[in-house]
Amino acid sequence: MSIIRPFKGIRPATDLAASIAALPYDVYSSKEAREIVSSNPMSFLKIDRAETLLPEETGIYSPEVYQTARRTLDAMIEDGSFIQDTSACYYIYALTMDGRTQTGLVGCAAIDDYINNVILKHENTLAAKEEDRIRHVDACSAQTGPIFLAYRPYRPLQEIIDQEKSLPALYDFVSDDGVRHQVWRISGQKNIDNISQLFKEIPHLYIADGHHRAASAVRVGLMRRSADPGYSGNEEYNYFLSVLFPSDELCIYDYNRVITDRNGCTFDDFLGKIKDGFKVRKIGTDAYRPEHKGEFGLYCEGNWYQLTASPELQSDDPVKGLDVSILQDYIISPVFGIKDPKTDPRIRFIGGIRGLTALEAAADASDGMAFSMYPTSMDELMAVADSGKLMPPKSTWFEPKLRSGLFIHRF
């Protein structure tokens, strides 16, 4: 049973939505964030990355950064840049990219569902990244970036969403990257109650993206509970901002790998080491994108090759059977000596949205090798989460990215 509830959203004034909405805080370096805020002073990055408003020598984890985020948010609410709905609502958030639309429901998920594994995870979090968002959420008393959740399609819920989408939208704009963003507010009490009840019939939710934001929101909620021994469980800090999508509307892109240090391995050495596990076919200079599970593209010294894993390397285990696991377990670790891809500087990860030319450039610049991947599927992601296991790092790349600043949940 999943607990989802409406909230009194803080959101941009209608004419400012397009200017305020920003990609997630962790997409940018500090330098890039400063450049964006300089060119667009309304960008939500000035709250999500508040060091952009402070001198460049300010440490990005300085207490002043989080205090500035709080002051800036308060000031934008005070001056009307943000408004707050007077009653608890659900919202609908649709993103359209390259002719494909995914439509999510915006509400608040329960931290207890995260703790009790009603909300399932598929990757580990890093303590340092958690600490940053814990300080940000705690200082602002708000979740400013939504958690990207998925659920298995449920027709009764979809019927309500389709009905509400037929009404006029609150926001409808196209961002600089060509993605269309549309938002509707669900304010009718009957549909609000029905949505809350229908989610109770959904056994599990899945974190698609935002593991660190979710973990941080939960940590802050638990901190607030500790400071409030008489808490009832209904306080807003017991819930975190989420956008929930039916899994069949989501698209996972390939998350590709570049080896920048071949570990002294010539190309002929490489072929000799993988010949028992992979069939190799030379493609030529045209970039190769795998078309089936179990296939990999290899770029080295100006040429592309198709690698096909032998049946002996396949596995019914939800983690070992992933293409990213096969590549790691049978090539990256034994051939290049990269045992921990989370920390080894000799491996780079490049999202498929950047194209295969980015792989070529990175491999050429380092005299390395690049591997193009067949994307992990939503079914694979949910199977891993259902089994209580975790994927290797950088297994999924979701597009389009949810924008921060369109919805704020304050507590």
C-alpha angles and dihedrals in degrees: 000000000000121000113213123163139181124251141195097261123213105214141161123282106260097255093048101050096097093048096046100044111098139176116260117293094245095057091078139058116231090257092052091047091052091051092052094048090047091055095038112029091185094059113127088230087085086070100032091045101024093170083083088076094050134070113288092245090063111112111245090231095045116132087239090065093060093042089052091051090054094046092048093049091048091049093050091051090048094050094047098251085122125036130192126221112237096223133042111270142171119229134206119223119192123185122192121195127167091350094307121113128200117189123201136185115233115216142117125281124207121255088216089061088055092048094046095046097247081123105054127209131207103190141042124250129227117236095222093054091047093052092056094054092040089059092044095049092043095048093047095038083221144093106233101176120055124232112240106230131177134201134185109267114275116189100207089056092046091054092059092047092049090050093051092046090062089069125082115286125240092217132015118170142135117235125220092267092058097256116139115222122198127178131189129183120226105208103152108110094218094059092041090055092044092052092050090049095047092054088057085065092056109088100201142018122201129216105232096173134353104057092153094047090049094048091048094050090051092048092052091047090054091048090054090049091053090053091048108050092176095056116147100205092246095089114116092242088069089069135057134209113263142168111210121203132184105250095232091065095055128096124206115200126208116273105209133202134225122193107207096184118044093199091240091305119144118208091255089050089052093052090049092052096051101036095102095053106033138045110223124208123178114231101178129223096329112101114252124217114188115246100194140037111269093035126108134186117226123197120191135152095351099313137096126219135187116231118195118192116229118243089250090068094054119098138190089218107109093229103032090048094059115108090231089056094048091052092047097043100043105029117012097045103037098034103037100024094236101146100164112038091183092068109017110107092207093077127068128190121215123187116236091235087076092061133234094282087072088059092050092050093049093048094046092049092055100031084241139128130262130206124203115206139211105239121260109246129232088241090057092047092051092045090055092048092045090054091053091242132123133236123235112265118282095018097139137039116188124201138223099038120225114246121238120222098042091094130023125185112203127192 
